[in-house]
Amino acid sequence: MALAAIAATVLIAGCDKAGTDGSNTESGKFKTEKITIVLDWVPNTNHTGIYVAKEKGYYGEAGLGADIVQPAEGGSADLIAAGKGEFGISYQEQIIYARTASPSLPVVAIAAIIPRNTSGFASMKEKNITTPRDFENKIYGGWGSPAEDAMLKGLMEKYDADFSKLSIVNIGASDFITSVQRDVDFSWIFYGWDGIASEIKDFDINFMLLQDFDKRLDFYTPAIIISEKTLSGKKELVQKFVDATRKGYLYAIENPDESAEILLKNAPELDREIVLKSQQYLSSRYMPENGKWGYMEEEIWKNFSDWMFENELITRKLDYKNAYTNEFLE
């Protein structure tokens, strides 16, 4: 993914502060409680509502001083479980891995930033790769996740294709467009970034949304997580954070261009043209059909965790009812 190329230059060991609006300070009679929000990656349009909430003062109005930090490679779950931050940006696959590991990491999802999976397999249009059947005798460029192999194998078998005829290479942080022109036939992208970049560059692609081929692959990516300790002991804090963050995303839905500029102010290394168009794309997708931002469906948690278990990505079934909560979204 293109974002991976940016990440290679900005990720550091530990956490790097990407923005702050306060700490545990008291000005007159107003006390600000410091919170740390750990991103899952470099700042991007998945995170816009968080930056809007900080910039517009929604966190401050709730009595929260928000530090937004970038994690070292590996994501936010470890840090949140260890108490190194109150709130993290994660994704359903990572949450399932965390909760079924031995020992498990006690993290819980409290809101889905995007209610539907926007990722899928993409290739140059001229390659005519339109179904998993077309993966035979092709080269797939990925980032080395076991879930990639399982997904490719499962989809190919569903379409009576021979998985052994697919070559898989690790392209790491390579740019999607460069990779499919030079090294591989197709890759897994998030349309809201690499798909939009392809549109801007007039690079014609075939894009296969994952859930179009298996409904169980409609999973939450990204989602906001907290630790079980925070869930049980700091409910008022969590509610304040969720309310302020929701305001940020609602503002981004109604004001995509201004919100994109707020993101760019906090992450000037990003490509402005991609950010503006990506924001238009995602602002129309932040809200689920029921009109409740962040709301998560039990069926999606069950379906994807069952799929991971069936494909031996986890060794025990997930207690999915305790992996997420909508209590702060009501």
C-alpha positions in Angstrom: 0.0 0.0 0.0 1.1 3.6 -0.6 0.7 4.4 3.0 3.3 1.8 3.8 5.9 3.7 1.9 5.1 6.8 4.1 5.2 4.6 7.2 8.7 3.4 6.5 10.0 6.9 7.0 8.0 8.0 10.0 7.5 5.0 12.3 9.8 4.8 15.2 10.3 2.4 18.1 8.0 3.2 21.0 5.5 6.0 20.3 5.9 9.3 18.4 3.6 12.1 19.3 1.5 13.2 16.4 -0.6 15.8 18.2 -1.5 17.0 21.7 -4.1 19.3 23.2 -3.5 19.1 26.9 -2.5 17.1 29.9 -3.6 16.6 33.5 -3.6 20.3 34.2 -5.9 22.7 35.9 -6.7 26.2 34.6 -8.8 28.0 37.1 -11.6 25.6 37.9 -11.3 23.5 34.7 -9.4 20.3 34.9 -8.2 18.5 31.8 -7.7 14.8 31.9 -4.9 13.6 29.7 -5.6 10.7 27.3 -3.4 8.9 24.8 -4.8 7.7 21.5 -2.6 5.2 19.7 -3.0 5.0 16.0 -2.7 1.8 14.0 -0.4 3.3 11.3 0.6 6.7 10.0 -2.1 9.4 10.1 -4.5 9.0 7.3 -8.2 9.5 6.3 -9.3 6.7 8.6 -8.3 8.9 11.5 -9.7 12.3 10.3 -12.5 12.4 12.8 -10.0 12.1 15.7 -7.9 15.0 14.4 -11.1 17.0 13.8 -12.2 16.4 17.4 -8.9 17.6 18.6 -8.7 20.6 16.3 -12.3 21.7 16.9 -11.9 21.4 20.6 -14.4 18.6 21.1 -12.0 16.7 23.4 -11.2 19.9 25.3 -14.9 20.6 25.8 -15.2 17.2 27.3 -12.3 17.9 29.7 -9.9 15.7 27.8 -6.4 16.5 26.7 -5.7 14.2 23.8 -2.2 13.1 22.7 -2.3 11.3 19.4 0.7 8.9 18.9 2.0 6.6 16.3 3.0 3.1 17.3 6.0 1.1 16.5 5.4 -1.6 13.9 2.9 -4.1 15.3 -0.1 -1.9 16.0 -1.9 -0.7 19.0 -3.3 -3.8 20.8 -0.1 -4.6 22.8 0.2 -1.0 24.0 -3.5 -0.6 24.9 -3.4 -4.0 26.8 -0.3 -2.9 28.6 -1.8 0.5 29.7 0.4 2.6 27.5 -2.6 4.4 26.1 -6.3 4.6 26.9 -7.6 4.4 23.3 -6.2 2.6 20.2 -7.0 2.2 16.5 -7.0 -1.4 15.5 -8.9 -3.8 13.2 -11.0 -6.8 13.7 -8.4 -9.4 12.7 -5.9 -8.0 15.2 -8.5 -7.9 18.0 -9.4 -11.5 17.4 -5.8 -12.5 17.4 -5.2 -10.6 20.6 -8.2 -12.1 22.5 -7.5 -15.7 21.4 -3.7 -15.6 21.9 -2.0 -17.4 24.8 -1.8 -15.4 27.0 -4.6 -13.3 25.6 -4.5 -9.5 25.3 -7.7 -8.1 27.0 -8.7 -5.5 24.5 -12.3 -4.6 23.5 -13.7 -2.8 20.5 -15.9 0.2 21.4 -16.6 1.7 17.9 -16.1 0.9 14.2 -14.7 3.8 12.3 -15.9 2.4 9.0 -19.0 0.0 9.1 -18.1 -1.9 6.0 -14.8 -3.4 4.7 -13.5 -1.3 1.9 -10.5 -3.5 1.1 -10.0 -6.0 -1.7 -7.8 -7.4 -4.4 -6.7 -5.0 -7.2 -4.8 -5.4 -10.4 -4.1 -3.6 -13.7 -7.2 -3.7 -15.8 -5.3 -5.2 -18.7 -4.5 -8.4 -16.7 -8.3 -9.3 -16.7 -8.2 -10.6 -13.1 -11.9 -10.3 -12.1 -12.6 -13.4 -9.9 -10.5 -15.6 -7.6 -10.5 -18.1 -10.5 -8.2 -15.8 -12.3 -5.5 -16.0 -9.6 -4.1 -19.2 -11.1 -0.6 -18.7 -12.6 -0.4 -15.2 -11.2 1.9 -13.5 -8.7 0.4 -12.0 -5.6 2.2 -9.3 -3.7 1.5 -9.1 0.0 3.0 -8.2 3.4 3.4 -11.6 4.8 0.3 -12.1 6.9 -1.0 -15.6 7.5 -4.5 -14.2 6.9 -3.5 -13.4 3.3 -2.7 -17.0 2.5 -5.9 -18.2 4.1 -8.0 -15.7 2.3 -6.4 -16.4 -1.1 -6.6 -20.2 -0.6 -10.2 -20.1 0.6 -11.4 -17.9 -2.2 -9.6 -19.9 -4.9 -11.0 -23.2 -3.6 -14.5 -21.6 -3.6 -14.0 -20.8 -7.3 -12.5 -24.2 -8.1 -9.1 -22.7 -8.7 -5.8 -24.4 -7.7 -4.1 -22.5 -4.9 -0.7 -24.2 -5.7 -0.6 -22.4 -9.0 -0.5 -19.0 -7.3 2.9 -17.5 -6.4 3.1 -15.3 -3.3 5.8 -12.8 -2.7 6.3 -10.3 0.1 6.5 -6.7 -1.2 6.4 -5.1 2.2 6.0 -1.3 2.0 6.2 -1.1 -1.8 3.8 1.2 -3.6 0.8 -0.6 -5.1 0.9 1.0 -8.6 4.7 0.5 -8.9 4.4 -3.1 -7.7 1.7 -4.2 -10.1 3.4 -2.5 -13.0 6.8 -4.1 -12.3 6.8 -7.1 -9.9 3.4 -8.7 -9.3 0.0 -9.3 -10.9 -2.3 -8.2 -8.0 -2.3 -7.1 -4.4 -4.6 -6.4 -1.5 -5.5 -2.7 -1.1 -7.8 -0.4 0.8 -9.8 1.4 -1.9 -10.0 4.6 0.2 -6.3 5.1 -0.3 -4.7 3.1 -3.1 -7.9 2.9 -5.1 -8.3 6.7 -4.9 -4.6 7.1 -5.8 -5.2 5.0 -8.9 -8.1 7.1 -9.9 -6.1 10.3 -9.5 -3.3 8.9 -11.6 -5.7 7.6 -14.3 -4.4 4.1 -13.6 -7.1 1.7 -14.6 -7.6 -1.2 -12.2 -9.9 -4.1 -11.6 -11.0 -4.1 -7.9 -12.6 -7.0 -6.2 -14.3 -6.1 -2.9 -13.6 -9.1 -0.5 -17.2 -9.5 0.8 -18.5 -9.7 -2.8 -16.9 -13.2 -2.9 -17.5 -14.3 0.8 -19.8 -12.3 3.1 -17.8 -13.4 6.1 -14.9 -11.1 4.9 -17.0 -8.0 5.6 -15.1 -7.1 8.8 -14.3 -4.0 10.8 -11.2 -2.2 9.7 -10.5 0.1 11.5 -12.1 0.0 14.9 -11.4 1.8 18.2 -10.2 -0.3 21.2 -9.7 0.0 24.9 -8.5 -2.4 27.6 -10.9 -4.4 29.7 -9.5 -2.5 32.7 -10.5 0.8 31.2 -13.9 -0.6 30.2 -14.7 -1.7 33.8 -13.1 1.2 35.6 -13.3 4.3 33.5 -16.7 4.3 31.9 -17.3 8.0 32.3 -14.0 8.7 30.6 -14.8 6.3 27.7 -18.2 7.9 27.2 -16.7 11.4 27.0 -14.1 10.2 24.5 -16.7 8.4 22.3 -19.1 11.4 22.3 -16.3 13.8 21.3 -14.9 11.4 18.7 -18.3 10.8 17.2 -18.7 14.6 16.9 -15.4 14.7 15.0 -16.6 12.0 12.5 -20.0 13.6 12.1 -18.2 16.9 11.3 -16.0 15.1 8.8 -19.1 13.5 7.1 -20.6 17.0 6.6 -17.4 18.9 5.9 -15.0 16.5 4.0 -12.8 19.2 2.4 -12.3 21.2 5.6 -11.7 18.0 7.6 -9.1 16.8 5.0 -7.2 20.1 5.5 -7.2 19.5 9.3 -5.7 16.1 8.7 -3.1 17.6 6.3 -2.2 20.3 8.9 -1.3 17.5 11.3 0.3 15.2 8.7 1.8 17.5 6.1 3.8 14.6 4.6 0.7 13.1 3.1 -0.2 13.7 -0.6 -2.8 16.5 -0.6 -4.6 15.5 -3.7 -5.1 11.9 -2.5 -6.1 13.1 1.0 -8.8 15.4 -0.4 -10.3 12.8 -2.7 -9.9 10.0 -0.1 -11.8 12.1 2.4 -14.7 12.5 0.0 -14.8 8.8 -0.4 -14.6 7.9 3.3 -16.8 10.7 4.5 -19.7 9.1 2.6 -18.9 5.7 4.3 -18.3 6.5 8.0 -22.0 6.2 8.8 -23.7 2.7 9.0 -27.2 2.2 7.6 -28.8 2.5 11.1 -27.5 6.1 11.4 -25.5 5.3 14.6 -21.8 6.1 14.0 -19.5 3.4 15.4 -22.2 0.7 15.8 -21.1 -2.9 15.4 -23.1 -5.9 14.4 -22.9 -9.2 16.2 -23.2 -11.1 12.9 -20.0 -9.5 11.5 -18.0 -10.4 14.7 -19.3 -14.0 14.6 -18.8 -14.5 10.9 -15.3 -13.3 10.6 -14.1 -15.0 13.8 -15.6 -18.2 12.7 -13.9 -17.8 9.3 -10.5 -17.3 11.1 -11.1 -20.4 13.2 -12.1 -22.5 10.2 -9.0 -21.4 8.4 -6.8 -22.3 11.4 -5.6 -18.7 11.9 -6.7 -19.0 15.6 -6.5 -22.1 17.7 -9.7 -21.6 19.7 -13.0 -20.0 18.9 -13.5 -16.3 19.9 -16.0 -15.4 22.6 -17.1 -12.7 20.2 -19.9 -11.3 22.4 -17.2 -10.0 24.8 -14.8 -8.8 22.1 -16.9 -5.6 21.4 -19.5 -3.4 23.0 -22.0 -0.8 21.7 -22.8 0.5 25.2 -21.1 3.9 24.6 -22.9 4.4 21.3 -26.5 4.3 22.5 
